[in-house]
Amino acid sequence: MRALAWHGKRDVRIDTVPDPKIVDATDIIVRVTSTGICGSDLHLYEVLGPYLDPGDILGHEPMGVVEEVGPEVTAVSIGDRVVVPFNISCGTCWMCTQGLHSQCETTQVTERGMGASLFGFSKLYGQVPGGQAELLRVPFGNTLPVKVPHGPPDQRYVYLSDVLPTAWQSVAYADIPQGGTVTVLGLGPIGDMAARIALHQGASKVIGVDLVPERLARARARGVHTLDLKEHGKKVGEEIRSLTGGRGTDAVIDAVGMEAHGAPLAKAAQQFAGLLPDALGEKMMGRAGVDSMAALNTAVDVVRRGGTISLIGVYGGAVDPMPMLTLFDKQIQLRMGQANVKRWVPNILPLLTDADVLGVDDFATHTLPLEEGPRAYKTFQAKEDGMIKTILTP
């Protein structure tokens, strides 16, 4: 089969690799029809090389048609259309029964002290072959895949793999009061969708902060009050307080994570770690950290006293200490974590109708053949051609 594989920093290629096979009795094989490129994939493309090997297949946002099933699979059949959640969860362990599928005790990467395995996301999360490929082996065929109806286009459902549940969890964790206010830092796919969900659920004002013109325009068209970070800079907190009676918003969603701009030391650490041999690079990533705290510090600044910060952007280390004094003094609640995909699917699936209240049918800015994957990564990383969300079609 053809698959998009990592070969080095900013070097992904389309390779011909062996087809996946049924290994366990509850495995299924899915022929992928659509698969997204996620902002998290850029972490692998850019800075997390020490945790990858050449030939690792990337991608964790796939959907497709069941092509083969193991002998103990009863929940889906050959020909069924399914979405594959990005976290690999058994659905039956104690963590899964608590709705914490990202902490699945069956697939935790215990040797690295990490949570549930993820498709296509490095040694940190199990080094499981990903979904930017023609075929994908999916374990736990009775509990993991999300069965969806035939008929509507893939783009109505493909975001159930990651974007929709991740954004939904970010809003749930933000605990926005009915009719309350929220700031969304970062208007990439997750921040954009989080803003849409917050408005759908009744937020009276959603303030979106970014510095990419296309992202700002897209959010503004959906009713978000947008602020250009290039214009407001370090005074963005003052502007947000001026829009909220001097207090700040009830909640802040940090959808940026370790991609925050304006952190040259963090960027230098990322680049240096990527040049080291894998063992040394991993040690520097894990102990020294690579993160800019700019987005989190902004969140602490602009949330009102007694408010909530929902951290959904991915962080990989900790260059700077947490601003604990301010967090404590402002009585801020802080919630975070990988999305528990299967926890939120029942809430989201009923919204994916012809009414398209969340605008999923035209959410992608680019739909490209799988063979164009390397060019798409390059364009996405450079934030060129208005690329915000790309779907690859194997």
C-alpha positions as CSV (number, residue, x, y, z in Angstrom):
1,M,0.0,0.0,0.0
2,R,1.0,3.7,-0.2
3,A,1.5,5.6,3.0
4,L,2.9,8.9,4.2
5,A,6.0,8.2,6.3
6,W,8.5,10.3,8.4
7,H,12.1,10.3,7.2
8,G,13.6,13.3,9.1
9,K,12.9,16.9,10.1
10,R,10.6,18.5,7.5
11,D,11.0,15.3,5.4
12,V,7.9,13.2,4.9
13,R,7.5,11.0,1.9
14,I,5.0,8.7,0.2
15,D,6.3,5.2,0.5
16,T,5.2,1.8,-0.7
17,V,4.9,-0.4,2.4
18,P,3.4,-3.8,3.3
19,D,-0.3,-4.0,3.8
20,P,-1.4,-4.3,7.5
21,K,-2.7,-7.7,8.6
22,I,-5.1,-8.9,11.2
23,V,-3.0,-9.7,14.3
24,D,-5.5,-10.1,17.1
25,A,-9.0,-11.7,16.9
26,T,-10.7,-8.3,17.4
27,D,-8.7,-6.4,14.8
28,I,-10.2,-4.9,11.7
29,I,-8.6,-3.5,8.6
30,V,-10.0,-0.2,7.3
31,R,-9.5,1.0,3.7
32,V,-9.0,4.7,4.4
33,T,-11.1,7.1,2.3
34,S,-10.2,10.4,4.1
35,T,-7.5,11.3,6.6
36,G,-6.7,14.7,8.1
37,I,-3.5,16.5,8.7
38,C,-3.5,17.8,12.3
39,G,-1.6,20.7,13.8
40,S,-0.1,18.0,16.1
41,D,1.4,16.3,13.1
42,L,3.5,19.4,12.6
43,H,5.2,18.7,16.0
44,L,6.4,15.5,14.5
45,Y,7.4,17.2,11.2
46,E,9.3,20.0,13.0
47,V,10.6,19.2,16.5
48,L,9.9,15.6,17.8
49,G,12.3,13.8,15.6
50,P,14.1,12.1,18.5
51,Y,10.9,10.1,19.1
52,L,10.5,8.9,15.5
53,D,12.2,6.4,13.3
54,P,12.5,6.7,9.5
55,G,9.5,5.0,7.9
56,D,7.1,5.6,10.7
57,I,3.6,6.1,9.2
58,L,2.0,9.3,10.4
59,G,-1.6,10.4,10.8
60,H,-4.4,10.0,13.4
61,E,-7.5,11.4,11.8
62,P,-8.8,8.7,9.5
63,M,-12.1,7.2,8.4
64,G,-13.0,4.7,5.8
65,V,-14.7,1.4,5.0
66,V,-14.1,-1.9,6.8
67,E,-12.3,-4.3,4.5
68,E,-11.5,-7.2,6.8
69,V,-12.5,-8.3,10.3
70,G,-11.0,-10.6,12.9
71,P,-12.9,-13.7,13.9
72,E,-14.2,-12.2,17.2
73,V,-15.5,-8.9,15.7
74,T,-19.3,-8.6,15.9
75,A,-19.9,-4.9,16.1
76,V,-18.9,-4.0,12.6
77,S,-19.0,-5.9,9.3
78,I,-17.1,-5.7,6.0
79,G,-18.5,-2.7,4.1
80,D,-19.4,-0.7,7.1
81,R,-18.3,2.9,7.1
82,V,-16.3,3.9,10.3
83,V,-14.4,6.8,11.8
84,V,-11.3,5.8,13.8
85,P,-10.7,7.8,17.0
86,F,-7.1,9.0,17.4
87,N,-6.6,7.5,20.9
88,I,-6.4,3.7,20.9
89,S,-8.8,2.7,23.7
90,C,-10.1,-0.7,24.6
91,G,-13.5,0.7,25.9
92,T,-13.7,-1.8,28.8
93,C,-10.9,-1.0,31.3
94,W,-11.6,1.1,34.4
95,M,-10.3,4.4,32.8
96,C,-12.5,3.9,29.7
97,T,-15.5,3.2,31.8
98,Q,-14.9,6.6,33.5
99,G,-14.9,8.3,30.2
100,L,-11.1,8.8,30.3
101,H,-10.3,7.0,27.0
102,S,-7.1,8.9,26.6
103,Q,-5.8,7.1,29.7
104,C,-6.9,3.6,28.7
105,E,-5.1,1.2,31.0
106,T,-4.9,-1.5,28.2
107,T,-2.9,0.7,25.8
108,Q,-1.0,3.0,28.2
109,V,2.7,3.4,27.1
110,T,3.9,2.5,30.6
111,E,7.5,2.2,29.7
112,R,7.5,6.0,29.0
113,G,5.0,6.9,31.7
114,M,2.5,8.1,29.1
115,G,-1.3,7.6,28.6
116,A,-3.1,5.6,25.9
117,S,-1.4,4.8,22.6
118,L,-2.2,7.0,19.6
119,F,-2.2,6.3,15.9
120,G,0.8,7.7,14.1
121,F,2.3,9.6,16.9
122,S,5.8,8.6,17.8
123,K,7.4,6.3,20.4
124,L,5.9,8.5,23.1
125,Y,2.5,7.0,22.3
126,G,3.3,3.5,21.2
127,Q,4.8,4.0,17.7
128,V,1.6,2.6,16.2
129,P,1.3,3.0,12.3
130,G,-0.9,5.9,11.5
131,G,-3.8,6.6,9.2
132,Q,-2.3,8.7,6.4
133,A,-2.2,5.5,4.3
134,E,-4.4,3.4,2.1
135,L,-5.1,0.8,4.8
136,L,-5.1,0.9,8.6
137,R,-5.1,-1.9,11.2
138,V,-7.5,-0.9,13.9
139,P,-7.5,-2.9,17.2
140,F,-10.6,-3.3,19.4
141,G,-12.9,-3.6,16.5
142,N,-15.9,-4.1,18.7
143,T,-15.4,-1.0,20.8
144,L,-13.1,1.5,19.1
145,P,-14.5,2.4,15.6
146,V,-17.4,4.8,15.3
147,K,-19.9,3.5,12.8
148,V,-21.4,6.2,10.6
149,P,-24.1,6.0,7.9
150,H,-23.3,5.8,4.2
151,G,-24.4,8.7,2.0
152,P,-23.2,12.0,3.3
153,P,-19.7,13.1,2.3
154,D,-16.7,12.0,4.4
155,Q,-16.1,15.5,5.7
156,R,-19.3,15.4,7.6
157,Y,-17.9,12.6,9.8
158,V,-14.1,12.5,9.5
159,Y,-13.6,15.2,12.2
160,L,-15.1,12.8,14.8
161,S,-11.6,11.2,14.8
162,D,-10.1,14.3,16.5
163,V,-11.1,17.8,15.7
164,L,-14.7,17.7,17.0
165,P,-14.2,15.7,20.2
166,T,-11.0,17.7,21.0
167,A,-12.8,21.0,20.5
168,W,-15.9,19.7,22.4
169,Q,-13.8,18.7,25.4
170,S,-12.0,22.0,25.4
171,V,-15.4,23.8,25.7
172,A,-16.7,21.3,28.3
173,Y,-13.5,21.8,30.4
174,A,-13.8,25.5,30.1
175,D,-17.1,25.4,32.0
176,I,-18.5,28.5,30.4
177,P,-21.5,29.8,32.3
178,Q,-24.7,30.0,30.2
179,G,-24.6,33.3,28.4
180,G,-21.0,33.7,29.5
181,T,-17.8,34.7,27.7
182,V,-14.7,32.9,26.5
183,T,-11.4,33.7,24.9
184,V,-10.0,31.2,22.4
185,L,-6.2,31.6,22.0
186,G,-5.3,30.2,18.5
187,L,-7.8,29.8,15.7
188,G,-6.4,26.8,13.9
189,P,-8.7,23.9,13.4
190,I,-9.2,23.1,17.1
191,G,-9.6,26.7,18.2
192,D,-11.9,27.5,15.3
193,M,-14.1,24.6,16.1
194,A,-14.0,25.3,19.8
195,A,-15.3,28.8,19.1
196,R,-18.1,27.4,17.0
197,I,-19.1,25.0,19.7
198,A,-19.0,27.6,22.4
199,L,-21.3,29.8,20.3
200,H,-23.6,26.9,19.6
201,Q,-23.9,26.1,23.3
202,G,-24.9,29.6,24.2
203,A,-21.8,31.7,25.0
204,S,-22.7,35.4,24.6
205,K,-19.3,36.5,23.4
206,V,-16.4,34.4,22.0
207,I,-13.2,36.3,21.5
208,G,-10.7,34.7,19.2
209,V,-7.0,35.6,19.2
210,D,-4.6,34.8,16.3
211,L,-2.1,36.4,14.0
212,V,-2.9,34.6,10.7
213,P,-5.3,36.8,8.6
214,E,-7.1,33.8,7.0
215,R,-7.8,32.3,10.4
216,L,-9.1,35.5,11.8
217,A,-11.4,36.1,8.8
218,R,-12.8,32.6,9.0
219,A,-13.7,32.9,12.7
220,R,-15.1,36.4,12.2
221,A,-17.5,35.1,9.6
222,R,-18.9,32.6,12.2
223,G,-19.6,35.4,14.7
224,V,-16.4,35.4,16.7
225,H,-15.0,38.7,17.9
226,T,-11.5,38.5,16.6
227,L,-8.3,40.2,17.8
228,D,-5.1,40.2,15.7
229,L,-2.1,39.5,17.9
230,K,0.1,41.5,15.5
231,E,-2.0,44.6,16.2
232,H,-2.5,44.2,20.0
233,G,0.7,42.4,21.0
234,K,1.3,42.5,24.7
235,K,-1.8,44.7,25.2
236,V,-4.2,42.0,24.1
237,G,-5.2,41.5,27.8
238,E,-6.1,45.1,28.1
239,E,-8.3,44.9,25.0
240,I,-10.1,41.7,26.3
241,R,-10.8,43.3,29.6
242,S,-12.2,46.4,27.9
243,L,-14.6,44.1,26.1
244,T,-15.7,42.4,29.3
245,G,-16.4,45.1,31.9
246,G,-12.8,45.2,33.0
247,R,-12.8,41.6,34.4
248,G,-11.6,39.4,31.6
249,T,-13.6,36.5,30.1
250,D,-15.2,33.8,32.2
251,A,-13.0,31.2,30.6
252,V,-10.0,30.9,28.3
253,I,-9.3,28.0,25.9
254,D,-5.6,27.7,25.1
255,A,-5.6,26.0,21.7
256,V,-2.0,27.0,20.9
257,G,0.2,24.9,23.2
258,M,3.9,24.7,22.3
259,E,3.5,26.5,19.0
260,A,3.3,29.9,20.6
261,H,5.2,32.7,18.8
262,G,7.6,35.1,20.4
263,A,9.7,32.5,22.2
264,P,13.2,32.4,20.7
265,L,14.8,30.4,23.5
266,A,12.1,27.7,23.2
267,K,12.5,27.6,19.5
268,A,16.3,27.3,19.8
269,A,15.9,24.4,22.3
270,Q,13.5,22.6,19.9
271,Q,15.9,23.0,17.0
272,F,19.0,21.9,19.0
273,A,17.2,18.8,20.4
274,G,16.3,17.8,16.9
275,L,19.9,17.8,15.9
276,L,21.1,15.5,18.7
277,P,21.2,11.7,18.5
278,D,17.9,10.2,19.4
279,A,18.8,9.2,23.0
280,L,20.2,12.6,23.8
281,G,17.4,14.4,22.0
282,E,14.8,12.5,23.9
283,K,16.5,13.4,27.2
284,M,16.6,17.1,26.3
285,M,13.0,17.1,25.2
286,G,11.8,15.3,28.4
287,R,13.9,17.1,31.0
288,A,14.9,20.5,29.7
289,G,11.6,20.9,27.9
290,V,10.8,22.8,24.7
291,D,7.8,24.9,25.5
292,S,7.0,28.5,25.1
293,M,4.7,29.5,27.9
294,A,3.5,32.6,26.0
295,A,0.0,31.3,25.3
296,L,-0.6,29.9,28.9
297,N,0.7,33.2,30.4
298,T,-1.7,35.1,28.2
299,A,-4.6,32.8,29.3
300,V,-3.7,33.5,32.9
301,D,-3.7,37.2,32.2
302,V,-7.0,37.5,30.3
303,V,-9.2,35.1,32.3
304,R,-11.3,36.7,35.0
305,R,-10.7,36.1,38.7
306,G,-12.5,32.8,39.6
307,G,-12.5,31.8,36.0
308,T,-11.4,28.6,34.2
309,I,-8.6,27.9,31.8
310,S,-9.1,24.9,29.5
311,L,-5.7,23.8,28.0
312,I,-6.1,21.8,24.8
313,G,-3.0,22.8,22.9
314,V,-0.3,20.2,23.1
315,Y,2.7,20.9,25.4
316,G,5.8,18.7,25.4
317,G,7.9,20.0,28.2
318,A,8.3,23.0,30.6
319,V,10.9,25.6,30.0
320,D,9.4,28.1,32.4
321,P,7.8,27.5,35.8
322,M,4.0,27.7,36.0
323,P,2.8,31.1,37.2
324,M,1.6,29.5,40.4
325,L,1.3,32.7,42.4
326,T,-1.0,34.3,39.9
327,L,-3.0,31.1,39.4
328,F,-3.6,30.9,43.1
329,D,-4.3,34.6,43.7
330,K,-6.8,34.7,40.9
331,Q,-8.5,31.5,42.0
332,I,-8.2,30.0,38.6
333,Q,-9.4,26.5,37.7
334,L,-7.1,24.7,35.2
335,R,-8.2,21.7,33.2
336,M,-6.3,19.9,30.5
337,G,-5.6,16.7,28.7
338,Q,-5.8,14.7,25.5
339,A,-9.4,14.4,24.2
340,N,-11.3,11.4,25.3
341,V,-12.8,10.8,21.8
342,K,-15.4,8.1,22.6
343,R,-16.6,10.1,25.6
344,W,-17.9,12.9,23.5
345,V,-19.1,11.1,20.3
346,P,-22.7,10.6,21.6
347,N,-23.0,14.4,22.1
348,I,-21.6,15.3,18.7
349,L,-23.0,12.8,16.3
350,P,-26.6,14.1,16.5
351,L,-25.4,17.5,15.3
352,L,-23.9,16.1,12.1
353,T,-27.0,16.4,9.9
354,D,-27.9,18.3,6.8
355,A,-28.4,21.4,9.0
356,D,-24.6,21.4,9.6
357,V,-24.8,23.7,12.6
358,L,-21.0,23.5,13.2
359,G,-20.0,24.0,9.6
360,V,-18.2,20.7,9.1
361,D,-19.2,20.1,5.5
362,D,-16.9,22.9,4.3
363,F,-14.5,23.0,7.2
364,A,-11.5,21.8,5.2
365,T,-9.7,24.5,3.2
366,H,-7.9,21.9,1.1
367,T,-8.7,18.4,0.0
368,L,-5.8,16.7,-1.8
369,P,-4.8,13.2,-2.9
370,L,-2.5,11.3,-0.5
371,E,0.3,11.6,-3.0
372,E,0.3,15.3,-2.3
373,G,0.9,14.8,1.4
374,P,4.5,16.0,1.5
375,R,3.6,19.2,-0.3
376,A,0.6,19.7,2.1
377,Y,2.8,19.3,5.2
378,K,5.2,21.9,3.8
379,T,2.4,24.4,3.0
380,F,0.7,23.8,6.3
381,Q,3.9,24.3,8.3
382,A,4.6,27.6,6.5
383,K,0.9,28.7,6.9
384,E,0.7,29.4,3.1
385,D,-2.0,29.3,0.5
386,G,-4.7,29.9,3.2
387,M,-4.3,26.4,4.5
388,I,-6.0,25.8,7.8
389,K,-7.4,22.3,7.5
390,T,-6.4,19.7,5.0
391,I,-8.0,16.3,4.2
392,L,-6.0,13.7,2.2
393,T,-7.8,11.2,0.1
394,P,-5.9,7.9,-0.4
